[in-house]
Amino acid sequence: MINKLFVAVILAGAAILPTANAASPFDKGRSSVIAYLGSGSAFRDDYIILGLGYNYYLVNGLKLGIQFDLWLDGDPSIYQVTPEVGYVFHKVPVVKPYVGAFYRRSYIESFDDLSAIGYRGGVYFVPGGGNTYIGIGGAYTEYQDCEETIYSDCSTSYTELTFMFSF
């Protein structure tokens, strides 16, 4: 319920704020590279999560992307591949709200692979209108064909902080 409310507030805010005419890193034909660092827990172990991603804007604000995550310093070894589609409300001044949906495939050493679907939302900050921007938001992921007796939890919500470089 809270996650749906979060997305609704972002969409409503984007609809009522005035638009800006300046070019942005979210314009058609632009690309961006994402680097992120985080932490997570799985299998009663703590991990450091390193990620790298790439986005391409098909039209202004609408992106297709893919991300690769490595879960390090824990056991078993985990890596993930996440294709996504998202929209950035690029004409909103100051902060740029975003929403997206994704599919995730998790590869876990000594376990069957897991599929998940999820969604995310948040805001981007573009300091000085440049090609580097920062995002903060949240995501919800629900694993498919998940056995709670093995994985302990088949859905999760988490905060995301991202740094992106557009070209």
MDAnalysis code that builds the backbone (N, CA, C; Angstrom):
import MDAnalysis as mda
import numpy as np

u = mda.Universe.empty(501, n_residues=167, atom_resindex=np.repeat(np.arange(167), 3), trajectory=True)
u.add_TopologyAttr("name", ["N", "CA", "C"] * 167)
u.add_TopologyAttr("resid", np.arange(1, 168))
u.add_TopologyAttr("resname", ["MET", "ILE", "ASN", "LYS", "LEU", "PHE", "VAL", "ALA", "VAL", "ILE", "LEU", "ALA", "GLY", "ALA", "ALA", "ILE", "LEU", "PRO", "THR", "ALA", "ASN", "ALA", "ALA", "SER", "PRO", "PHE", "ASP", "LYS", "GLY", "ARG", "SER", "SER", "VAL", "ILE", "ALA", "TYR", "LEU", "GLY", "SER", "GLY", "SER", "ALA", "PHE", "ARG", "ASP", "ASP", "TYR", "ILE", "ILE", "LEU", "GLY", "LEU", "GLY", "TYR", "ASN", "TYR", "TYR", "LEU", "VAL", "ASN", "GLY", "LEU", "LYS", "LEU", "GLY", "ILE", "GLN", "PHE", "ASP", "LEU", "TRP", "LEU", "ASP", "GLY", "ASP", "PRO", "SER", "ILE", "TYR", "GLN", "VAL", "THR", "PRO", "GLU", "VAL", "GLY", "TYR", "VAL", "PHE", "HIS", "LYS", "VAL", "PRO", "VAL", "VAL", "LYS", "PRO", "TYR", "VAL", "GLY", "ALA", "PHE", "TYR", "ARG", "ARG", "SER", "TYR", "ILE", "GLU", "SER", "PHE", "ASP", "ASP", "LEU", "SER", "ALA", "ILE", "GLY", "TYR", "ARG", "GLY", "GLY", "VAL", "TYR", "PHE", "VAL", "PRO", "GLY", "GLY", "GLY", "ASN", "THR", "TYR", "ILE", "GLY", "ILE", "GLY", "GLY", "ALA", "TYR", "THR", "GLU", "TYR", "GLN", "ASP", "CYS", "GLU", "GLU", "THR", "ILE", "TYR", "SER", "ASP", "CYS", "SER", "THR", "SER", "TYR", "THR", "GLU", "LEU", "THR", "PHE", "MET", "PHE", "SER", "PHE"])
u.atoms.positions = np.array([
    [0.823, -1.187, 0.000],
    [0.000, 0.000, 0.000],
    [0.871, 1.257, 0.000],
    [1.892, 1.291, 0.852],
    [2.768, 2.463, 0.936],
    [3.525, 2.648, -0.375],
    [3.991, 1.544, -0.997],
    [4.721, 1.654, -2.261],
    [3.841, 2.228, -3.360],
    [2.560, 1.819, -3.446],
    [1.652, 2.353, -4.459],
    [1.378, 3.827, -4.202],
    [1.261, 4.207, -2.946],
    [1.041, 5.605, -2.592],
    [2.238, 6.455, -3.001],
    [3.443, 5.950, -2.790],
    [4.673, 6.643, -3.152],
    [4.686, 6.959, -4.650],
    [4.359, 5.975, -5.493],
    [4.335, 6.171, -6.937],
    [3.245, 7.167, -7.310],
    [2.076, 7.072, -6.688],
    [0.969, 7.995, -6.986],
    [1.340, 9.438, -6.656],
    [2.030, 9.668, -5.555],
    [2.440, 11.023, -5.168],
    [3.434, 11.582, -6.188],
    [4.372, 10.775, -6.636],
    [5.349, 11.224, -7.632],
    [4.642, 11.598, -8.931],
    [3.718, 10.756, -9.387],
    [2.997, 11.044, -10.626],
    [2.147, 12.309, -10.506],
    [1.470, 12.467, -9.386],
    [0.640, 13.656, -9.183],
    [1.496, 14.920, -9.142],
    [2.611, 14.864, -8.450],
    [3.512, 16.013, -8.377],
    [4.055, 16.391, -9.736],
    [4.386, 15.397, -10.551],
    [4.900, 15.668, -11.889],
    [3.847, 16.317, -12.768],
    [2.599, 15.960, -12.573],
    [1.526, 16.495, -13.410],
    [1.224, 17.962, -13.120],
    [1.454, 18.421, -11.882],
    [1.066, 19.789, -11.544],
    [2.211, 20.787, -11.563],
    [3.444, 20.321, -11.619],
    [4.565, 21.250, -11.632],
    [4.767, 21.835, -13.028],
    [5.273, 23.065, -13.118],
    [5.508, 23.661, -14.437],
    [6.637, 22.952, -15.166],
    [6.675, 23.103, -16.463],
    [7.706, 22.440, -17.257],
    [8.848, 23.388, -17.574],
    [9.991, 22.804, -17.864],
    [11.169, 23.578, -18.263],
    [11.507, 23.217, -19.705],
    [12.179, 24.102, -20.424],
    [12.473, 23.865, -21.825],
    [13.930, 23.482, -22.091],
    [14.765, 23.466, -21.098],
    [16.188, 23.183, -21.285],
    [16.418, 21.720, -21.645],
    [17.477, 21.463, -22.435],
    [17.868, 20.100, -22.775],
    [18.270, 19.375, -21.505],
    [18.081, 18.069, -21.504],
    [18.407, 17.299, -20.301],
    [19.115, 16.007, -20.668],
    [19.723, 15.347, -19.684],
    [20.363, 14.060, -19.953],
    [19.350, 12.951, -20.229],
    [18.044, 13.270, -20.188],
    [16.987, 12.286, -20.390],
    [16.355, 12.413, -21.779],
    [16.996, 13.146, -22.681],
    [16.464, 13.368, -24.019],
    [16.680, 12.151, -24.916],
    [15.831, 12.043, -25.942],
    [15.897, 10.973, -26.929],
    [17.318, 10.827, -27.477],
    [17.779, 9.579, -27.557],
    [19.098, 9.295, -28.100],
    [20.235, 9.370, -27.096],
    [19.978, 9.891, -25.892],
    [21.023, 9.969, -24.869],
    [21.189, 8.603, -24.204],
    [22.355, 8.379, -23.668],
    [22.657, 7.161, -22.917],
    [23.177, 7.560, -21.553],
    [23.105, 6.647, -20.615],
    [23.698, 6.900, -19.307],
    [24.286, 5.613, -18.760],
    [25.324, 5.785, -17.970],
    [25.971, 4.679, -17.282],
    [25.724, 4.873, -15.790],
    [25.366, 3.795, -15.122],
    [25.036, 3.830, -13.703],
    [26.065, 3.002, -12.948],
    [26.543, 3.539, -11.848],
    [27.413, 2.787, -10.951],
    [26.806, 2.868, -9.559],
    [26.774, 1.758, -8.867],
    [26.237, 1.807, -7.518],
    [26.922, 0.814, -6.600],
    [26.826, 1.125, -5.329],
    [27.414, 0.353, -4.248],
    [26.362, 0.264, -3.153],
    [26.166, -0.910, -2.622],
    [25.176, -1.065, -1.564],
    [25.500, -2.263, -0.698],
    [24.566, -2.609, 0.138],
    [24.718, -3.782, 0.980],
    [23.404, -4.535, 1.014],
    [23.472, -5.807, 1.318],
    [22.273, -6.626, 1.401],
    [22.548, -7.847, 2.242],
    [21.484, -8.536, 2.580],
    [21.590, -9.765, 3.369],
    [20.832, -10.869, 2.659],
    [21.403, -12.056, 2.676],
    [20.756, -13.243, 2.121],
    [21.424, -14.465, 2.739],
    [20.655, -15.516, 2.917],
    [21.190, -16.771, 3.430],
    [21.949, -16.586, 4.745],
    [21.433, -15.716, 5.592],
    [22.034, -15.408, 6.899],
    [23.474, -14.906, 6.784],
    [23.727, -14.177, 5.703],
    [25.055, -13.607, 5.487],
    [24.870, -12.186, 4.956],
    [25.862, -11.340, 5.200],
    [25.833, -9.963, 4.714],
    [26.719, -9.851, 3.480],
    [26.282, -9.019, 2.535],
    [26.972, -8.862, 1.266],
    [27.238, -7.393, 0.983],
    [28.280, -7.146, 0.193],
    [28.514, -5.855, -0.435],
    [28.036, -6.023, -1.872],
    [27.197, -5.094, -2.345],
    [26.640, -5.206, -3.686],
    [27.266, -4.126, -4.579],
    [27.898, -4.566, -5.651],
    [28.447, -3.667, -6.661],
    [27.612, -3.812, -7.923],
    [27.275, -2.689, -8.540],
    [26.454, -2.756, -9.733],
    [26.907, -1.800, -10.805],
    [26.584, -2.162, -12.033],
    [26.872, -1.341, -13.190],
    [25.690, -1.484, -14.143],
    [25.280, -0.373, -14.727],
    [24.138, -0.422, -15.628],
    [24.284, 0.530, -16.787],
    [23.397, 0.359, -17.752],
    [23.378, 1.187, -18.953],
    [21.922, 1.477, -19.309],
    [21.623, 2.732, -19.643],
    [20.288, 3.143, -20.085],
    [20.385, 3.816, -21.443],
    [19.339, 3.655, -22.245],
    [19.221, 4.357, -23.511],
    [17.821, 4.945, -23.587],
    [17.726, 6.230, -23.947],
    [16.448, 6.929, -24.019],
    [15.870, 6.834, -25.425],
    [14.775, 6.084, -25.570],
    [14.100, 5.878, -26.851],
    [13.404, 7.149, -27.322],
    [12.748, 7.834, -26.397],
    [12.130, 9.139, -26.606],
    [12.433, 9.943, -25.346],
    [12.169, 11.231, -25.367],
    [12.445, 12.051, -24.185],
    [11.794, 11.447, -22.948],
    [12.622, 11.093, -21.969],
    [12.147, 10.578, -20.695],
    [11.954, 9.073, -20.616],
    [11.754, 8.378, -21.745],
    [11.483, 6.934, -21.737],
    [12.760, 6.153, -22.007],
    [13.137, 5.316, -21.044],
    [14.409, 4.602, -21.177],
    [14.216, 3.092, -21.137],
    [15.141, 2.413, -21.790],
    [15.340, 0.982, -21.640],
    [16.713, 0.828, -21.010],
    [16.831, -0.107, -20.066],
    [18.110, -0.261, -19.397],
    [18.392, -1.694, -19.006],
    [19.636, -1.918, -18.630],
    [20.049, -3.217, -18.097],
    [21.081, -2.970, -17.006],
    [21.004, -3.777, -15.955],
    [21.937, -3.656, -14.834],
    [22.512, -5.025, -14.494],
    [23.747, -5.026, -14.021],
    [24.429, -6.237, -13.563],
    [24.891, -5.994, -12.135],
    [24.569, -6.917, -11.235],
    [24.945, -6.802, -9.821],
    [25.805, -7.982, -9.418],
    [26.836, -7.709, -8.632],
    [27.651, -8.743, -8.004],
    [27.488, -8.611, -6.501],
    [27.143, -9.700, -5.844],
    [27.023, -9.724, -4.381],
    [28.320, -10.338, -3.855],
    [29.116, -9.533, -3.184],
    [30.449, -9.937, -2.752],
    [30.541, -10.102, -1.233],
    [31.552, -10.836, -0.808],
    [31.900, -10.973, 0.608],
    [30.867, -11.773, 1.400],
    [30.163, -12.678, 0.737],
    [29.185, -13.525, 1.410],
    [29.150, -14.892, 0.751],
    [28.406, -15.797, 1.332],
    [28.287, -17.148, 0.816],
    [26.822, -17.554, 0.837],
    [26.246, -18.001, -0.252],
    [26.819, -18.371, -1.540],
    [27.035, -17.164, -2.460],
    [27.763, -17.375, -3.552],
    [27.980, -16.328, -4.540],
    [26.665, -16.015, -5.252],
    [26.419, -14.718, -5.493],
    [25.190, -14.286, -6.151],
    [25.543, -13.234, -7.200],
    [24.927, -13.343, -8.366],
    [24.956, -12.232, -9.315],
    [23.588, -12.134, -9.969],
    [23.261, -10.935, -10.444],
    [21.934, -10.663, -10.974],
    [22.016, -9.866, -12.268],
    [21.046, -10.109, -13.154],
    [20.884, -9.358, -14.392],
    [19.467, -8.791, -14.373],
    [19.341, -7.472, -14.607],
    [18.042, -6.803, -14.482],
    [17.772, -5.878, -15.672],
    [16.978, -6.332, -16.654],
    [16.496, -5.403, -17.675],
    [15.324, -4.597, -17.111],
    [15.193, -3.334, -17.566],
    [14.113, -2.498, -17.047],
    [13.626, -1.507, -18.083],
    [12.436, -0.987, -17.846],
    [11.872, 0.120, -18.604],
    [11.490, 1.179, -17.582],
    [11.722, 2.434, -17.915],
    [11.409, 3.484, -16.952],
    [11.089, 4.796, -17.637],
    [10.495, 5.689, -16.869],
    [10.182, 7.005, -17.379],
    [10.638, 8.058, -16.379],
    [11.345, 9.064, -16.885],
    [11.797, 10.197, -16.084],
    [10.952, 11.403, -16.494],
    [10.329, 12.055, -15.527],
    [9.538, 13.261, -15.793],
    [10.521, 14.420, -15.956],
    [11.171, 14.447, -17.126],
    [12.316, 15.302, -17.411],
    [11.984, 16.784, -17.488],
    [10.722, 17.156, -17.666],
    [10.368, 18.569, -17.769],
    [10.063, 19.212, -16.422],
    [10.063, 18.415, -15.377],
    [9.811, 18.957, -14.037],
    [11.068, 19.690, -13.582],
    [10.959, 20.949, -13.121],
    [12.146, 21.686, -12.690],
    [12.721, 21.148, -11.380],
    [13.963, 21.406, -11.157],
    [14.741, 21.106, -9.951],
    [14.972, 19.610, -9.774],
    [13.974, 18.842, -9.379],
    [14.133, 17.391, -9.250],
    [13.333, 16.724, -10.358],
    [13.786, 15.550, -10.784],
    [13.151, 14.823, -11.883],
    [12.597, 13.501, -11.352],
    [11.284, 13.420, -11.087],
    [10.704, 12.158, -10.612],
    [10.867, 11.063, -11.667],
    [10.991, 9.819, -11.205],
    [11.070, 8.691, -12.131],
    [10.260, 7.520, -11.597],
    [9.800, 6.684, -12.507],
    [9.132, 5.426, -12.189],
    [9.666, 4.382, -13.154],
    [9.585, 3.116, -12.770],
    [10.056, 2.060, -13.647],
    [9.576, 0.701, -13.196],
    [9.690, -0.249, -14.115],
    [9.374, -1.647, -13.833],
    [10.539, -2.485, -14.353],
    [10.764, -3.621, -13.710],
    [11.902, -4.450, -14.113],
    [11.632, -5.931, -13.915],
    [12.455, -6.714, -14.593],
    [12.519, -8.170, -14.438],
    [13.933, -8.460, -13.960],
    [14.086, -9.336, -12.996],
    [15.429, -9.650, -12.479],
    [15.634, -11.156, -12.503],
    [16.813, -11.552, -12.934],
    [17.207, -12.961, -12.883],
    [18.396, -13.051, -11.941],
    [18.245, -13.873, -10.901],
    [19.302, -14.042, -9.903],
    [19.936, -15.414, -10.077],
    [21.249, -15.422, -10.118],
    [22.020, -16.657, -10.233],
    [22.721, -16.874, -8.899],
    [22.372, -17.961, -8.220],
    [22.840, -18.217, -6.868],
    [23.565, -19.555, -6.848],
    [24.815, -19.535, -6.413],
    [25.640, -20.730, -6.364],
    [24.935, -21.834, -5.568],
    [24.840, -23.022, -6.144],
    [24.268, -24.223, -5.519],
    [22.753, -24.173, -5.330],
    [22.057, -23.192, -5.931],
    [20.600, -23.101, -5.858],
    [20.054, -22.902, -7.268],
    [18.754, -23.167, -7.425],
    [18.101, -22.863, -8.691],
    [18.079, -21.349, -8.896],
    [18.162, -20.931, -10.163],
    [18.060, -19.511, -10.481],
    [16.675, -19.003, -10.083],
    [16.599, -17.727, -9.742],
    [15.336, -17.109, -9.344],
    [14.976, -15.976, -10.294],
    [13.705, -15.874, -10.640],
    [13.187, -14.750, -11.404],
    [12.398, -13.851, -10.474],
    [12.397, -12.549, -10.779],
    [11.645, -11.595, -9.966],
    [11.097, -10.496, -10.863],
    [10.031, -9.882, -10.398],
    [9.507, -8.686, -11.034],
    [9.460, -7.596, -9.978],
    [9.541, -6.364, -10.415],
    [9.526, -5.289, -9.433],
    [9.281, -3.945, -10.065],
    [9.211, -2.957, -9.224],
    [9.051, -1.583, -9.675],
    [9.832, -0.655, -8.772],
    [10.113, 0.540, -9.282],
    [10.897, 1.526, -8.535],
    [10.348, 2.917, -8.806],
    [10.677, 3.827, -7.928],
    [10.304, 5.224, -8.100],
    [11.194, 6.084, -7.232],
    [11.339, 7.332, -7.612],
    [12.169, 8.247, -6.844],
    [12.360, 9.547, -7.589],
    [13.462, 10.210, -7.298],
    [13.781, 11.482, -7.953],
    [15.260, 11.516, -8.323],
    [15.536, 12.226, -9.423],
    [16.907, 12.507, -9.833],
    [17.192, 13.974, -9.581],
    [18.431, 14.270, -9.213],
    [18.937, 15.631, -9.062],
    [20.005, 15.805, -10.115],
    [19.931, 16.899, -10.881],
    [20.908, 17.170, -11.928],
    [21.637, 18.452, -11.534],
    [22.705, 18.345, -10.739],
    [23.408, 19.546, -10.283],
    [23.960, 20.358, -11.443],
    [23.599, 21.624, -11.496],
    [24.108, 22.533, -12.526],
    [23.631, 22.213, -13.925],
    [22.639, 21.324, -14.082],
    [22.132, 20.976, -15.407],
    [23.112, 20.185, -16.240],
    [24.099, 19.561, -15.615],
    [25.139, 18.850, -16.346],
    [24.775, 17.434, -16.739],
    [25.790, 16.663, -17.074],
    [25.613, 15.285, -17.515],
    [25.760, 14.266, -16.389],
    [26.048, 14.712, -15.196],
    [26.140, 13.831, -14.039],
    [24.920, 14.075, -13.173],
    [24.285, 13.010, -12.743],
    [23.123, 13.186, -11.882],
    [23.053, 12.091, -10.834],
    [22.278, 12.374, -9.793],
    [22.158, 11.508, -8.623],
    [20.692, 11.149, -8.452],
    [20.425, 9.904, -8.113],
    [19.055, 9.475, -7.881],
    [18.886, 8.907, -6.485],
    [17.725, 9.154, -5.900],
    [17.364, 8.535, -4.636],
    [15.906, 8.091, -4.747],
    [15.653, 6.880, -4.316],
    [14.301, 6.349, -4.431],
    [14.164, 5.029, -3.711],
    [13.136, 4.320, -4.073],
    [12.869, 3.031, -3.469],
    [12.431, 2.036, -4.524],
    [12.544, 0.760, -4.186],
    [12.156, -0.310, -5.102],
    [11.483, -1.424, -4.320],
    [10.645, -2.148, -5.016],
    [9.988, -3.332, -4.461],
    [10.226, -4.477, -5.431],
    [10.635, -5.628, -4.923],
    [10.914, -6.810, -5.730],
    [10.160, -7.997, -5.160],
    [9.525, -8.765, -6.056],
    [8.839, -9.988, -5.647],
    [9.367, -11.149, -6.481],
    [9.948, -12.145, -5.789],
    [10.534, -13.295, -6.460],
    [9.449, -14.283, -6.841],
    [9.582, -14.856, -8.033],
    [8.618, -15.825, -8.553],
    [9.096, -17.236, -8.205],
    [8.184, -18.164, -8.023],
    [8.520, -19.567, -7.709],
    [9.508, -19.652, -6.553],
    [9.305, -18.848, -5.563],
    [10.203, -18.758, -4.421],
    [9.656, -19.623, -3.284],
    [10.535, -20.384, -2.666],
    [10.160, -21.196, -1.512],
    [10.665, -20.507, -0.249],
    [9.728, -19.995, 0.552],
    [10.127, -19.269, 1.763],
    [10.897, -20.136, 2.740],
    [10.733, -21.456, 2.659],
    [11.490, -22.340, 3.558],
    [12.975, -22.311, 3.225],
    [13.314, -21.980, 1.967],
    [14.726, -21.888, 1.558],
    [15.231, -20.459, 1.670],
    [14.450, -19.482, 1.177],
    [14.923, -18.116, 1.037],
    [14.483, -17.179, 2.156],
    [13.628, -17.597, 3.022],
    [13.102, -16.866, 4.183],
    [12.182, -15.703, 3.842],
    [12.351, -15.047, 2.705],
    [11.457, -13.969, 2.308],
    [11.454, -13.886, 0.784],
    [10.271, -13.848, 0.202],
    [10.157, -13.855, -1.255],
    [9.819, -12.491, -1.838],
    [9.845, -11.453, -1.012],
    [9.678, -10.091, -1.508],
    [10.487, -9.160, -0.615],
    [10.859, -8.031, -1.191],
    [11.669, -7.090, -0.432],
    [11.466, -5.668, -0.950],
    [11.580, -4.715, -0.071],
    [11.584, -3.291, -0.416],
    [12.914, -2.719, 0.037],
    [13.452, -1.782, -0.709],
    [14.745, -1.225, -0.345],
    [14.918, 0.170, -0.929],
    [15.829, 0.904, -0.329],
    [16.176, 2.246, -0.778],
    [17.297, 2.152, -1.801],
    [17.253, 3.016, -2.811],
    [18.296, 3.056, -3.834],
    [18.917, 4.445, -3.893],
    [20.231, 4.495, -3.990],
    [20.972, 5.727, -4.227],
    [21.876, 5.448, -5.416],
    [21.720, 6.217, -6.497],
    [22.474, 5.952, -7.717],
    [23.210, 7.193, -8.199],
    [24.317, 6.968, -8.875],
    [25.107, 8.017, -9.525],
    [25.173, 7.663, -11.001],
    [24.791, 8.596, -11.862],
    [24.738, 8.321, -13.291],
    [25.496, 9.371, -14.078],
    [26.013, 8.919, -15.220],
    [26.755, 9.785, -16.118],
    [26.135, 9.657, -17.494],
    [25.689, 10.754, -18.050],
    [24.991, 10.765, -19.332],
    [25.938, 11.214, -20.440],
    [25.732, 10.644, -21.622],
    [26.530, 11.035, -22.783],
    [25.703, 10.943, -24.041],
])
